[in-house]
């Protein structure tokens, strides 16, 4: 089978290449999935450089979220037919024509979603769910400021926060991206963060500030976001796409009565398996019902994987870039 393989850790994806590799055989309790689509996530980019928390042994195939069809069943697998459309997640391995994963890692593909949409859904919306519902306990009517609103995890947060009844401010450094976010998901307000955004956020919220900040950007965005929070506000640390990991002086949370919360959806589910299972059910139930819907920016074949990766690396994507097979 064809697969994207990371053969050495290097900048600019220089250590990656499409190779012919053996097709995996499903072991007991596993399913071999013929992948139809796999979305590009920021951890995929970091892993090609060895800059993510997970550091697989070389060589490895990156890829977290995928959708496809069951191609073979390992011993003991029941309740799934060959050819069934499924979605799943793995820590690596999705940028390949086939992947073998435990049957418990798979779910039926929602009929409302295409393969590309289904592959774009899992990690982004689960992150938004854990962040907004579990960590921030977001309530209907509260104001939430979503940074990086045009990216995969940011757009999912805009979509989910709206579905939860919150009032959403979508933030980005691009007016064109904000116009597209407005067209797709109709946030209550938009803010271009270029040159500062605190005054605009205060104006939108009647001077009080927001209840929740969803921040996958870090750096200066984090610094200014601290000053956008209302008393008892919650700042969600989702990532550091800007490159700088910020710090906070303890007197700021003390004076403002705010909380700074880390969000790692996968680890949250591993630490709290029952809650993790509930979150999985919740996000896929919403997908089935059409309550939320991911946006696919581009669908590119495996031989154009670099273009898909660059769309994300250069922040030219609105929603998700997807590799299709």
C-alpha positions in Angstrom: 0.0 0.0 0.0 1.0 3.7 -0.3 1.7 5.6 2.9 3.3 8.9 3.9 6.3 7.9 5.9 8.4 10.1 8.3 11.9 8.7 7.8 13.8 11.4 9.7 12.8 14.4 11.8 13.5 17.6 9.8 12.0 21.0 9.2 9.8 21.8 6.2 8.7 18.1 6.0 12.1 17.3 4.4 12.1 13.9 6.2 8.7 12.8 4.7 8.0 10.8 1.6 5.3 8.6 0.1 6.5 5.0 0.1 5.2 1.5 -0.6 4.9 -0.3 2.7 3.3 -3.6 3.7 -0.5 -3.6 4.2 -1.1 -4.3 7.9 -3.0 -7.5 9.0 -5.6 -7.0 11.7 -4.9 -8.8 14.9 -7.4 -10.1 17.4 -10.0 -7.4 18.2 -8.8 -5.2 15.3 -10.3 -4.0 12.0 -8.4 -3.3 8.8 -9.9 0.0 7.4 -9.6 1.1 3.8 -9.0 4.8 4.3 -10.9 7.2 2.1 -10.0 10.4 3.9 -7.6 11.6 6.6 -7.6 15.2 8.0 -4.4 17.2 8.7 -4.0 18.3 12.3 -1.4 20.5 13.9 0.1 17.6 15.9 0.8 15.9 12.6 3.0 18.8 11.5 4.8 18.9 14.9 5.5 15.1 14.8 7.4 15.4 11.5 9.9 17.6 13.4 9.9 15.7 16.7 8.3 18.7 18.5 5.1 17.0 19.7 4.6 15.3 23.1 4.2 12.0 21.3 7.5 11.0 19.6 7.0 7.7 17.7 10.0 5.6 16.7 11.2 6.2 13.2 10.0 5.5 10.6 6.3 6.1 11.2 3.2 7.2 9.3 1.5 10.3 10.8 -2.2 10.9 10.9 -4.9 11.1 13.6 -8.4 11.3 12.2 -9.7 9.1 9.3 -12.8 7.8 7.7 -13.2 4.8 5.4 -14.6 1.3 5.0 -14.0 -1.9 7.0 -11.9 -4.1 4.8 -11.1 -7.1 7.1 -12.0 -8.2 10.6 -9.6 -9.6 13.1 -10.4 -12.6 15.3 -13.2 -11.9 17.8 -14.6 -8.8 16.1 -18.4 -8.9 15.8 -21.2 -6.4 15.0 -19.4 -4.9 12.0 -19.7 -5.9 8.3 -17.1 -5.7 5.6 -17.7 -2.5 3.6 -19.3 -0.6 6.5 -18.5 3.1 6.5 -16.6 4.0 9.7 -14.7 6.8 11.3 -11.9 6.5 13.8 -8.8 8.0 15.4 -5.3 6.8 16.0 -2.2 8.5 17.4 -0.4 7.7 14.1 -1.0 5.9 10.9 -3.9 7.6 9.1 -2.0 8.9 6.0 -2.0 5.6 4.4 -4.3 3.5 2.2 -5.0 1.1 5.1 -4.8 1.1 8.8 -5.4 -1.6 11.4 -7.0 -0.3 14.6 -8.9 -1.8 17.6 -12.6 -2.2 16.8 -13.5 -0.1 19.8 -11.7 2.9 18.1 -14.2 2.9 15.3 -17.7 4.4 15.0 -20.3 4.3 12.2 -19.8 7.2 9.9 -22.7 9.6 10.2 -24.8 9.5 7.0 -25.0 13.3 7.0 -21.2 13.6 6.6 -19.0 12.8 3.6 -15.9 10.8 4.2 -13.8 14.1 4.1 -16.2 15.8 6.6 -16.2 12.8 8.9 -12.4 12.7 8.9 -12.3 16.4 9.8 -14.6 16.0 12.8 -13.3 13.8 15.6 -10.2 15.5 17.1 -11.4 19.1 16.5 -14.9 18.7 17.9 -13.8 16.5 20.8 -11.2 19.2 21.7 -13.9 21.8 21.6 -16.3 19.7 23.7 -13.8 18.9 26.4 -12.7 22.6 26.5 -16.1 24.3 26.5 -18.3 21.7 28.3 -15.9 20.0 30.7 -13.2 22.5 31.5 -15.0 25.8 31.2 -18.5 24.6 32.0 -19.8 27.1 29.4 -23.4 28.1 30.0 -26.0 29.4 27.6 -25.8 33.2 27.2 -22.2 33.5 28.2 -19.7 35.3 26.0 -16.9 33.2 24.5 -13.9 34.6 22.6 -12.5 32.1 20.1 -9.0 32.7 18.8 -7.8 31.1 15.6 -11.5 30.9 14.6 -10.7 30.0 11.0 -8.6 27.0 11.9 -9.8 23.5 12.5 -10.0 23.5 16.3 -11.1 27.2 16.3 -13.9 26.7 13.8 -15.1 23.7 15.7 -15.3 25.8 18.9 -17.3 28.5 17.1 -19.7 25.9 15.8 -20.1 24.1 19.1 -20.3 27.2 21.3 -23.1 28.4 19.1 -24.9 25.1 19.5 -24.5 25.3 23.3 -26.3 28.7 23.3 -23.3 30.9 24.0 -22.6 34.3 22.4 -19.6 33.9 20.3 -16.8 36.4 19.2 -14.7 34.9 16.4 -11.2 36.2 16.3 -8.6 36.1 13.6 -5.8 38.2 12.0 -7.5 38.1 8.6 -10.7 40.0 7.5 -11.2 37.6 4.6 -11.1 34.6 7.0 -13.5 36.3 9.4 -15.9 37.0 6.5 -15.9 33.3 5.6 -16.4 32.3 9.3 -19.3 34.7 9.5 -20.8 33.2 6.3 -20.4 29.6 7.5 -21.3 29.8 11.2 -22.8 33.3 11.9 -20.9 34.2 15.2 -22.4 37.1 17.2 -19.4 39.2 16.4 -16.0 39.1 14.8 -12.7 40.7 15.8 -9.5 41.2 13.8 -6.7 40.8 16.4 -4.2 42.8 14.4 -3.0 45.8 16.4 -4.9 44.7 19.6 -8.4 43.5 20.4 -9.1 44.2 24.1 -11.0 47.4 23.5 -13.1 45.9 20.8 -14.0 42.9 22.9 -14.9 45.1 25.8 -17.1 47.2 23.5 -18.9 44.2 22.2 -19.6 42.8 25.7 -20.8 46.1 27.1 -17.6 46.7 29.0 -17.6 43.6 31.2 -15.4 41.3 29.0 -15.9 37.7 28.0 -16.6 34.7 30.3 -14.5 32.3 28.3 -11.4 32.6 26.0 -10.6 29.6 23.8 -6.9 30.0 22.8 -5.1 27.7 20.4 -2.7 30.5 19.5 -0.7 31.5 22.6 2.0 34.2 22.6 0.7 37.8 22.5 -2.9 36.6 22.0 -2.8 34.9 25.4 -1.3 38.0 27.0 -4.0 40.3 25.8 -6.8 37.7 26.4 -6.1 37.8 30.1 -7.3 41.4 30.0 -10.4 40.6 28.0 -11.9 38.3 30.7 -14.7 39.3 33.0 -14.5 38.5 36.7 -14.6 34.7 37.3 -13.6 34.2 33.6 -11.9 31.1 32.2 -9.0 31.1 29.8 -8.6 27.8 27.9 -5.1 26.9 26.8 -5.5 24.8 23.7 -2.2 25.2 22.0 0.6 27.5 20.9 0.3 28.0 17.2 2.1 31.3 17.4 5.2 29.5 18.6 5.7 31.3 21.9 4.5 29.6 25.1 3.3 32.4 27.3 3.4 32.8 31.1 1.0 34.5 33.5 1.8 36.4 36.7 -0.1 34.9 39.6 -1.4 38.3 40.7 -3.6 38.6 37.6 -5.7 35.5 38.4 -5.8 36.6 42.0 -7.1 40.2 41.2 -9.5 39.2 38.4 -10.7 36.0 40.0 -10.0 34.1 36.7 -8.9 30.6 35.9 -6.3 29.4 33.3 -7.1 25.9 32.2 -5.2 23.4 30.1 -7.0 21.4 27.4 -5.8 18.0 26.1 -8.9 16.2 25.0 -7.2 12.8 24.5 -5.5 12.9 27.9 -8.7 14.0 29.6 -10.4 10.9 28.2 -7.5 8.7 29.3 -7.6 10.1 32.8 -11.4 10.0 33.1 -12.5 7.1 30.8 -16.2 7.4 31.7 -16.3 11.1 30.9 -14.3 10.5 27.8 -16.8 7.9 26.6 -19.6 10.4 27.3 -17.9 13.1 25.3 -17.4 10.8 22.4 -21.1 9.9 22.4 -22.0 13.6 22.7 -20.0 14.8 19.7 -21.0 12.0 17.4 -24.7 12.4 18.4 -24.5 16.0 17.4 -22.9 15.0 14.1 -25.7 12.5 13.4 -28.4 15.1 14.2 -26.8 17.8 12.1 -26.5 20.1 15.1 -22.9 20.9 14.1 -21.0 20.4 10.9 -17.3 20.5 10.1 -16.0 22.6 7.2 -13.6 21.1 4.6 -11.4 23.7 3.0 -9.6 21.4 0.6 -9.5 17.7 -0.5 -6.1 16.6 -1.9 -4.9 13.2 -3.0 -2.0 11.5 -1.2 0.6 12.6 -3.8 -0.3 16.2 -3.0 0.2 15.7 0.8 2.8 18.5 1.0 0.2 21.0 -0.3 -2.3 19.8 2.3 0.4 20.2 5.1 1.5 23.6 3.8 -2.1 24.9 3.9 -2.2 24.3 7.6 1.4 25.3 8.3 1.0 28.6 6.5 -2.4 29.2 8.0 -4.2 29.4 4.7 -6.9 26.9 5.6 -10.4 27.6 6.8 -11.5 24.5 8.7 -9.7 21.4 7.6 -7.4 20.2 4.8 -8.0 16.6 4.0 -5.9 13.9 2.2 -8.1 11.6 0.2 -7.5 8.1 -1.1 
